Amino acid sequence: MKIVVHDTASAMLDLLQHPLQERPDALRDILSPLRSAMSVTGDADLVQMHQLGSGFRIDHDDRRYLPALRQMQDAQVWSRIEDSLTTAWQRIDAAAPGTAHAETLDVVLVLGNPDDDHLTTRSSGYFGLGGFPGAILLVMWPTETSLARITHAAAHELHHNVRYANVTWNPATVTVGEQVVAEGLAEAFVRELADETAMGPWTTALTGPALDAAYTKITTHIDLAGMQNLPPYVFGDATAQHMGHQPVGLPDFAGYATGLRIADAHLTATGLTAAQSVALPAREILTNAGVPTDA
């Protein structure tokens, strides 16, 4: 796999010098490496996706943006992401040789919107999108946490990227089980590469009786299908409402913590690693974890 981490730092610094009316086209150029891989979603406007997805605003000037980009450059975020992805791919390739994957992986990191609560509060300043083989989008606002963990988020997304070059993701038939298994395996993979502190706060914040209750509710609906039904079970009520979906009574990112519990039960039962499990069907992992599913 050829990994290309695009120099979006220079491109965003240049964009901020453009008149406001020229910024949408400049942003479209920055996001263009994602277009081919994400074309499976249809005619999605990448600029609109950026604006709805916690990206920095292009409709007004913000004095915070330039220092934030400089801070990210000083922290060598782009080169560290490339190093993390190279290590992550080497681990998967060694653990699961012959597994299908994109020949080239285009990685685009963009500055987030510091006034977006979904990014800065619920997601601790960073998140990614990597389920389209051949493309990873990372969004961050620089904080102590995001600067330290954005590289781990990149590795998490690489696990997704390889998984969905092997596992069919159909928006009409994808289940809660597939989504939570994917998140749990990706976080277990991050832990394999580093340690527990590398995992995202969305995975580790839910513990004790609250996690037990969430696990019960999510596994009860493990076979619920359809992309439109999944957000509250994976991301929790607050994010689901942010995305325009109805809440179901789950805390933030309950599906991640539940998914990690399922992944850990599978890993314990089989002796496999998350890297070795990257392409396994969700039903197999759920069965190994003792989670009943429809036959």
N, C-alpha and C positions, 0 to 999 in steps of 0.2 A: 504494500500500500504506500503510495506517495502522499505525504501529508504536506499541505500548503496552508500555512497560517498567514493570511493576507495582512499587509501593512496598513491596517485601517487607522492606526494612530495618525500617520501623515495625512491620510485622506480626510479624516475628521477635522484635523487642524486646518486643512485647506478649506473644507466646507464652511467652517465658522467664519472665514473671511469673505464668503460669498454674500451678496444681497439675499434677503429672505426669499424672494421669489425664485431664486436659482437653487435653493437648498434641496427641494424635493428631487430634482434631477441628479444633484451631486450625491444625495443619499442613495438613490436608485443605483448609481454606479458602484457605490460601496457595497451594496447588498447583491450585486449582480452575480457574484460567484455561486450564490445559493440557488439561482433561478432554475437551472436545469434539474437539479435533484428534487427541488420542491414543486416542480411542475405537475407532479402526480396529484397535487391538491386541486388542480384546475387553474383558473386564471387569477389566482390570488395576487393582489397588488402588494409587493414587498414593502413599499413605503407605508401603506395603511397598516400592514401587519406590524411594522416597527412602532407606529404610533399607538396601536392598541396593545402592544406587548411590552410596555414599560421602557421603550427606548427614549433617548434624549429628544427634546422638542426642537422642531425646525421652524416653528412659526414665530419665534421671538428670540432675542439675544438673552443670554444668561451668563453673567460674569463668573459663575461657578464652573462652567464647562472647561475652559482652558486650563485652569489649575488642576482640575481633576484628571484631564488627559496627561498633563505633565507628570502628575503623581504616578499614574499608571506606567508611563514611560520610564520614570526613575526606578520603579520597582521591577522593570524588565518583564512586564507581564506577558508580552507577546512571545518572547524567546522561551520563557518558562512554560507557557502553554505548549509550545512545540516540543520541548523536552519531555513534558508529561505525556503527551500523546504518543510520542515515539516509544517511550517506555511501556505505555499501556498496550500499544499494538504489538510490540515484541512479546509481551506476556501472553496475550491472546493467541498469537500466531504459534507460539511454542506449545501452549496448552491444548489448542484445538486446531492442529494442522489440517489444511485443506478446507477449512471453513470459508464459505463464500464471503466476499467483501468487495467494497468499491475499489477500483484501481487507484483512483485519486480521491482524497478527502480534502475538500475546501473548507477552511475554518475562518469564520468572520466574527470578530469581537467588536461590539459597539458599546458606547457609553450609555448608561441608563439615565432615567429621569429621577433626580433626587427627591422629587415631590410625589412620587408614585409609591403609595403605601404597600402595594403588592410586592414591589421590588425591595424597598428599603426596610420594611418592617417584617412582613411575612416571610420573605425570601432572604433576609439578612444581607441584601445588597448584591446578590448575584444569582443567576440561573442560566440554564442552557436549553437548547432544542436540538436533538441529534438523531431523531428517529427516521430521517430520510437518508438512505445510504448515499454517501458521497458529499454530505454537507453537515456542518455543525455551526449553529449560531449561538454565541455567548453574549450575555448582557450583564453589565456590572456598573455599579457606582462604587468608587474606591472607598473602602473602610478597612479597618484592621482585619476584620473577618473576611471580607471579599478578596482583598489582596492576597491573603494567605491561602484561600481555598478555591480560587477560580481555576487553578490548575487541576484540582481534584474534580471539579465540575466537568472539566474538559474530558477527563478520563471516564467519568460516569457516562457522558454522552457518546464517547467512542464505543462503549459496551453496547449501548442502544444501536449505534450505527451498524455494528457488525451483526447484532441480533436480527435487525430487520432487513438485512441482506439475505437472511436464511429463513426467517419466520414471516409468513404472510400477514400483513396488517391491512385489514379491510374495514373501512369505517362503518360498514353496515353490520359486520359480524364480530368485530373485536369485542372482547368481554372485559368485565372488571378484573377477572382472574389474570388475563394476559397483561393488563396494565400494571397491576400491583406486583406481579411476578417480575416484570421487566425492571421496575424501579427498585425492588428489593435486591435483585441480582446485581444491578449496576452499583448500588451502594455497598454491597458485599465485596464487589470487585475493587472499589476504591479502598476499602479496608485492607484487602489483600495487598494492594500496592503500597500502602502507607501504614495507617493504623486507625483505630476508632475515631481519633480526633479529626481525621480527614473527612469523615462523612458529613453530609450536609445537616444543618440544624433541623431541617424539616423531617429528617429521619430519626433524630435522637431526642427531640423535645418531648415526644409523647411516651410516657412510661406508666407502669403500675396499673391500677384499676381502669384509668382512662384508656390505656392501650388495650386492655382486655375487652372493654366494651366496644371499642372501635373494631377490633379484630372480629368479634362475634357478628357485628352488624355487616361488615364488609364480606366476610366469608359466607354469610347467609345469602348474599346477593352476588356470589362469585361468578355465576353464569349469566348475569345480566349483560345483554349485548347491545351494541350500537354506540358509536362515538358520542352521540348527544346525551347519553345516559351516564357517562363515566365521570365527568369532572367532580361531582360532590364526593364520590367514593374514593377518588384518588387524591384530589387536592383539598378536600374539606369544604365546608359550607361557605366560608368567606370568599375563597377564590372562585368557587362555583358561581356565587352571586355576582362577583366581579365580571365573570364571563357570560352572565345572563342566564344561568341555570338555577333551578329550584334547589334549595337546601334539603338535606336528608337527616340532619342531626349529627354531623361529624365535625371534629375539630380540625384545625389546619393540618393539611398534608397527612391525614390519617392513613391514606393508602401506602405511603412510603414506609412508615413504621410497621404497618401490617405486612407489607411486602417483604421487608427485611426479616421479620419473624418467620414468614413462610420460606424465604430463601435459606435462612439458617437451619430450619428443620430439614429441608431438602439436602443441604450440604452435610449435615450430621448423619442423615440416614444413608447417604450414598458414598461419602468420603470424597466426593468431587469438589473442585474449586468453582468459584463463580466464573473464572475464565474458561474452564472446561465446560461449563453449563451454558455458555453464551447462546447456543443455537438450539437448546432443548425446548420442546413444546411445553407450553404452560401447563397443559393437563398432566404431563409426566411429572413436572415439578410439584404441582399441587398434590398429586397422588403420593409422591414421596414424602411430602410434608404432612400427610394425613388429613388433607382438606377434601371433603367429599365434593364431587362435581357431577353434573348430569352425564349419564352414560352416552 
